[in-house]
Each structure stands twice: as C-alpha cells, then as structure tokens.
Amino acid sequence: MSGAGGARGTVAFIGLGYMGGPMAANLVEAGHPTSPADRDYRPGFAAGLMAKDLKLAANAVEAGGVHAELGVRAAELYSEYAERAGAAEDFSGIVRTIREQSGERA
C-alpha cells in the first residue's frame, strides 16, 4: 500500500465480516495504524457523538422493555467521559479512563 516515494496511504474498512479479520491482521503486520491509539487518540469519532448515540440506543431499549443493562451502563460511562475529557475527544480515549480505574498505566 505505497504511493509515490513509498508513502503509506490511509486504509479504511466498513465492517470486517468473515474476510476482514485476516485482512486487518495483514495491515497490522505491515505496520499500518489500526486504531485511534495508534494516532494518540486524535479525534476521529467524538466522544460526545458516541455518548449521544448510546443514549438514543438506551432510550430505545428501555422504551421497548428490553433488558440491556450493559448498553445502558455504556451510555452512562460515555456521558461521564465526554463531560470530563471533552466531547470532542476521540471516543476510544475512554480506554485510558478504564485503565486508570483498573490501576493500570494509561
């Protein structure tokens, strides 16, 4: 995946499916960045948007009488993260919070 002069281009997948796992593994082996952590958590999808989306999903499952405790808790955690870290931060940065709360280095 090199352009002129050997420069690496950006690679993206929409849904990995059956074949995506091996394809993603090849990208990792080739040294392509594969997660927001590889970009120092620079915003790609804002935490505020994740919090909003999860809240909409939590409201829908609650309105439908579906027991989705994990999803509801995820909505709460992202709301707290977006308020604390900033709504514009990348959604995946929550991993730093989880690591800190678990006693790991972030």
N, C-alpha and C positions, 0 to 999 in steps of 0.2 A: 504494500500500500504506500508507495512512494510517488511523489510528484517530481517536478523538475528539481534537480540538485539533491535528490534523496529526501526532501522534506516530507514529513508524515502528514497525511490529511486527517480529517475528522471522520470517524466511523460511528454510525448510529444504527440501532435496531429498534423496531417497534414490535415487541412481543418476540420472545425467543423460540417458543414452541419446541418441537421434537429435535430439530436440527440445530437450534440456536445454541444449546449448551456446548457442543463441540466447537462451533464457530467462535463463541465467546472465549473458550479456552485457548484457541489459537491466537486470538487477539492479545490475551494476557501474556502468552509465551513470547509473542513478538514485541512486547513492551508497550503496547498501546494503553493509554489511560482508560480504565473501565469503570470507574466510579467517581462520584464527587470528591471522595477523599483524595483521589489522585490529582485533583485540581485545587487542593487545600480548601475544600468546601466552598469555593466561589459559587455564587448563586446560579442555579440552572432552573430549579423549580422552587419558588419561595415557600418558606415555612408557613407564612400567612395563608397562602393558597392551599397548602396541604391541610392546615387546620380548618379552613372553610369547607373544603371537600369532605373531610372526615366528619365534620359536624352535620353536613347535609345527609351523609350516609347514616349517621347515628340517629338523626331525626326520623329518617325513613324507616329504619328497622324498628325503632320504638313505636312509631305510628302503626306499623304493620303487626305489632305484637310479637316480633321476633326477638328471641333472647340472643343478643350479640354482645356480651359483656366485654370481650376483648376489643371489639371495634369501638365501643363507647369509650372505653378507657384510653384507647389510642387517640381518639378525638380530644379527650381531656389533656393528655400529655402534650399533644401538638399545640393546643391552645396555650398552655403554660409556656412551652418552649418559644413560641412565636412572640408572646408578650415579653419574656425575659431576654431572649437573644436578639430579637428584632424580626419583624415579619418578613423582611427582605432577605434574611439569611437562607441558605440552602436547606431544604427540608431534611437532608441526610445528616446535617450537623447535629441533630438530636443524639446521634450515637456518642458524641462527646459527653453529653449530659448523662446518658445511661452509664457510660464507663466511669465517670466521676462518682456517680451514686453507688456504683458497684465496687468502688475502691481501686479501680484501675486507673492507670495514667491515660489521660485523654489524647 
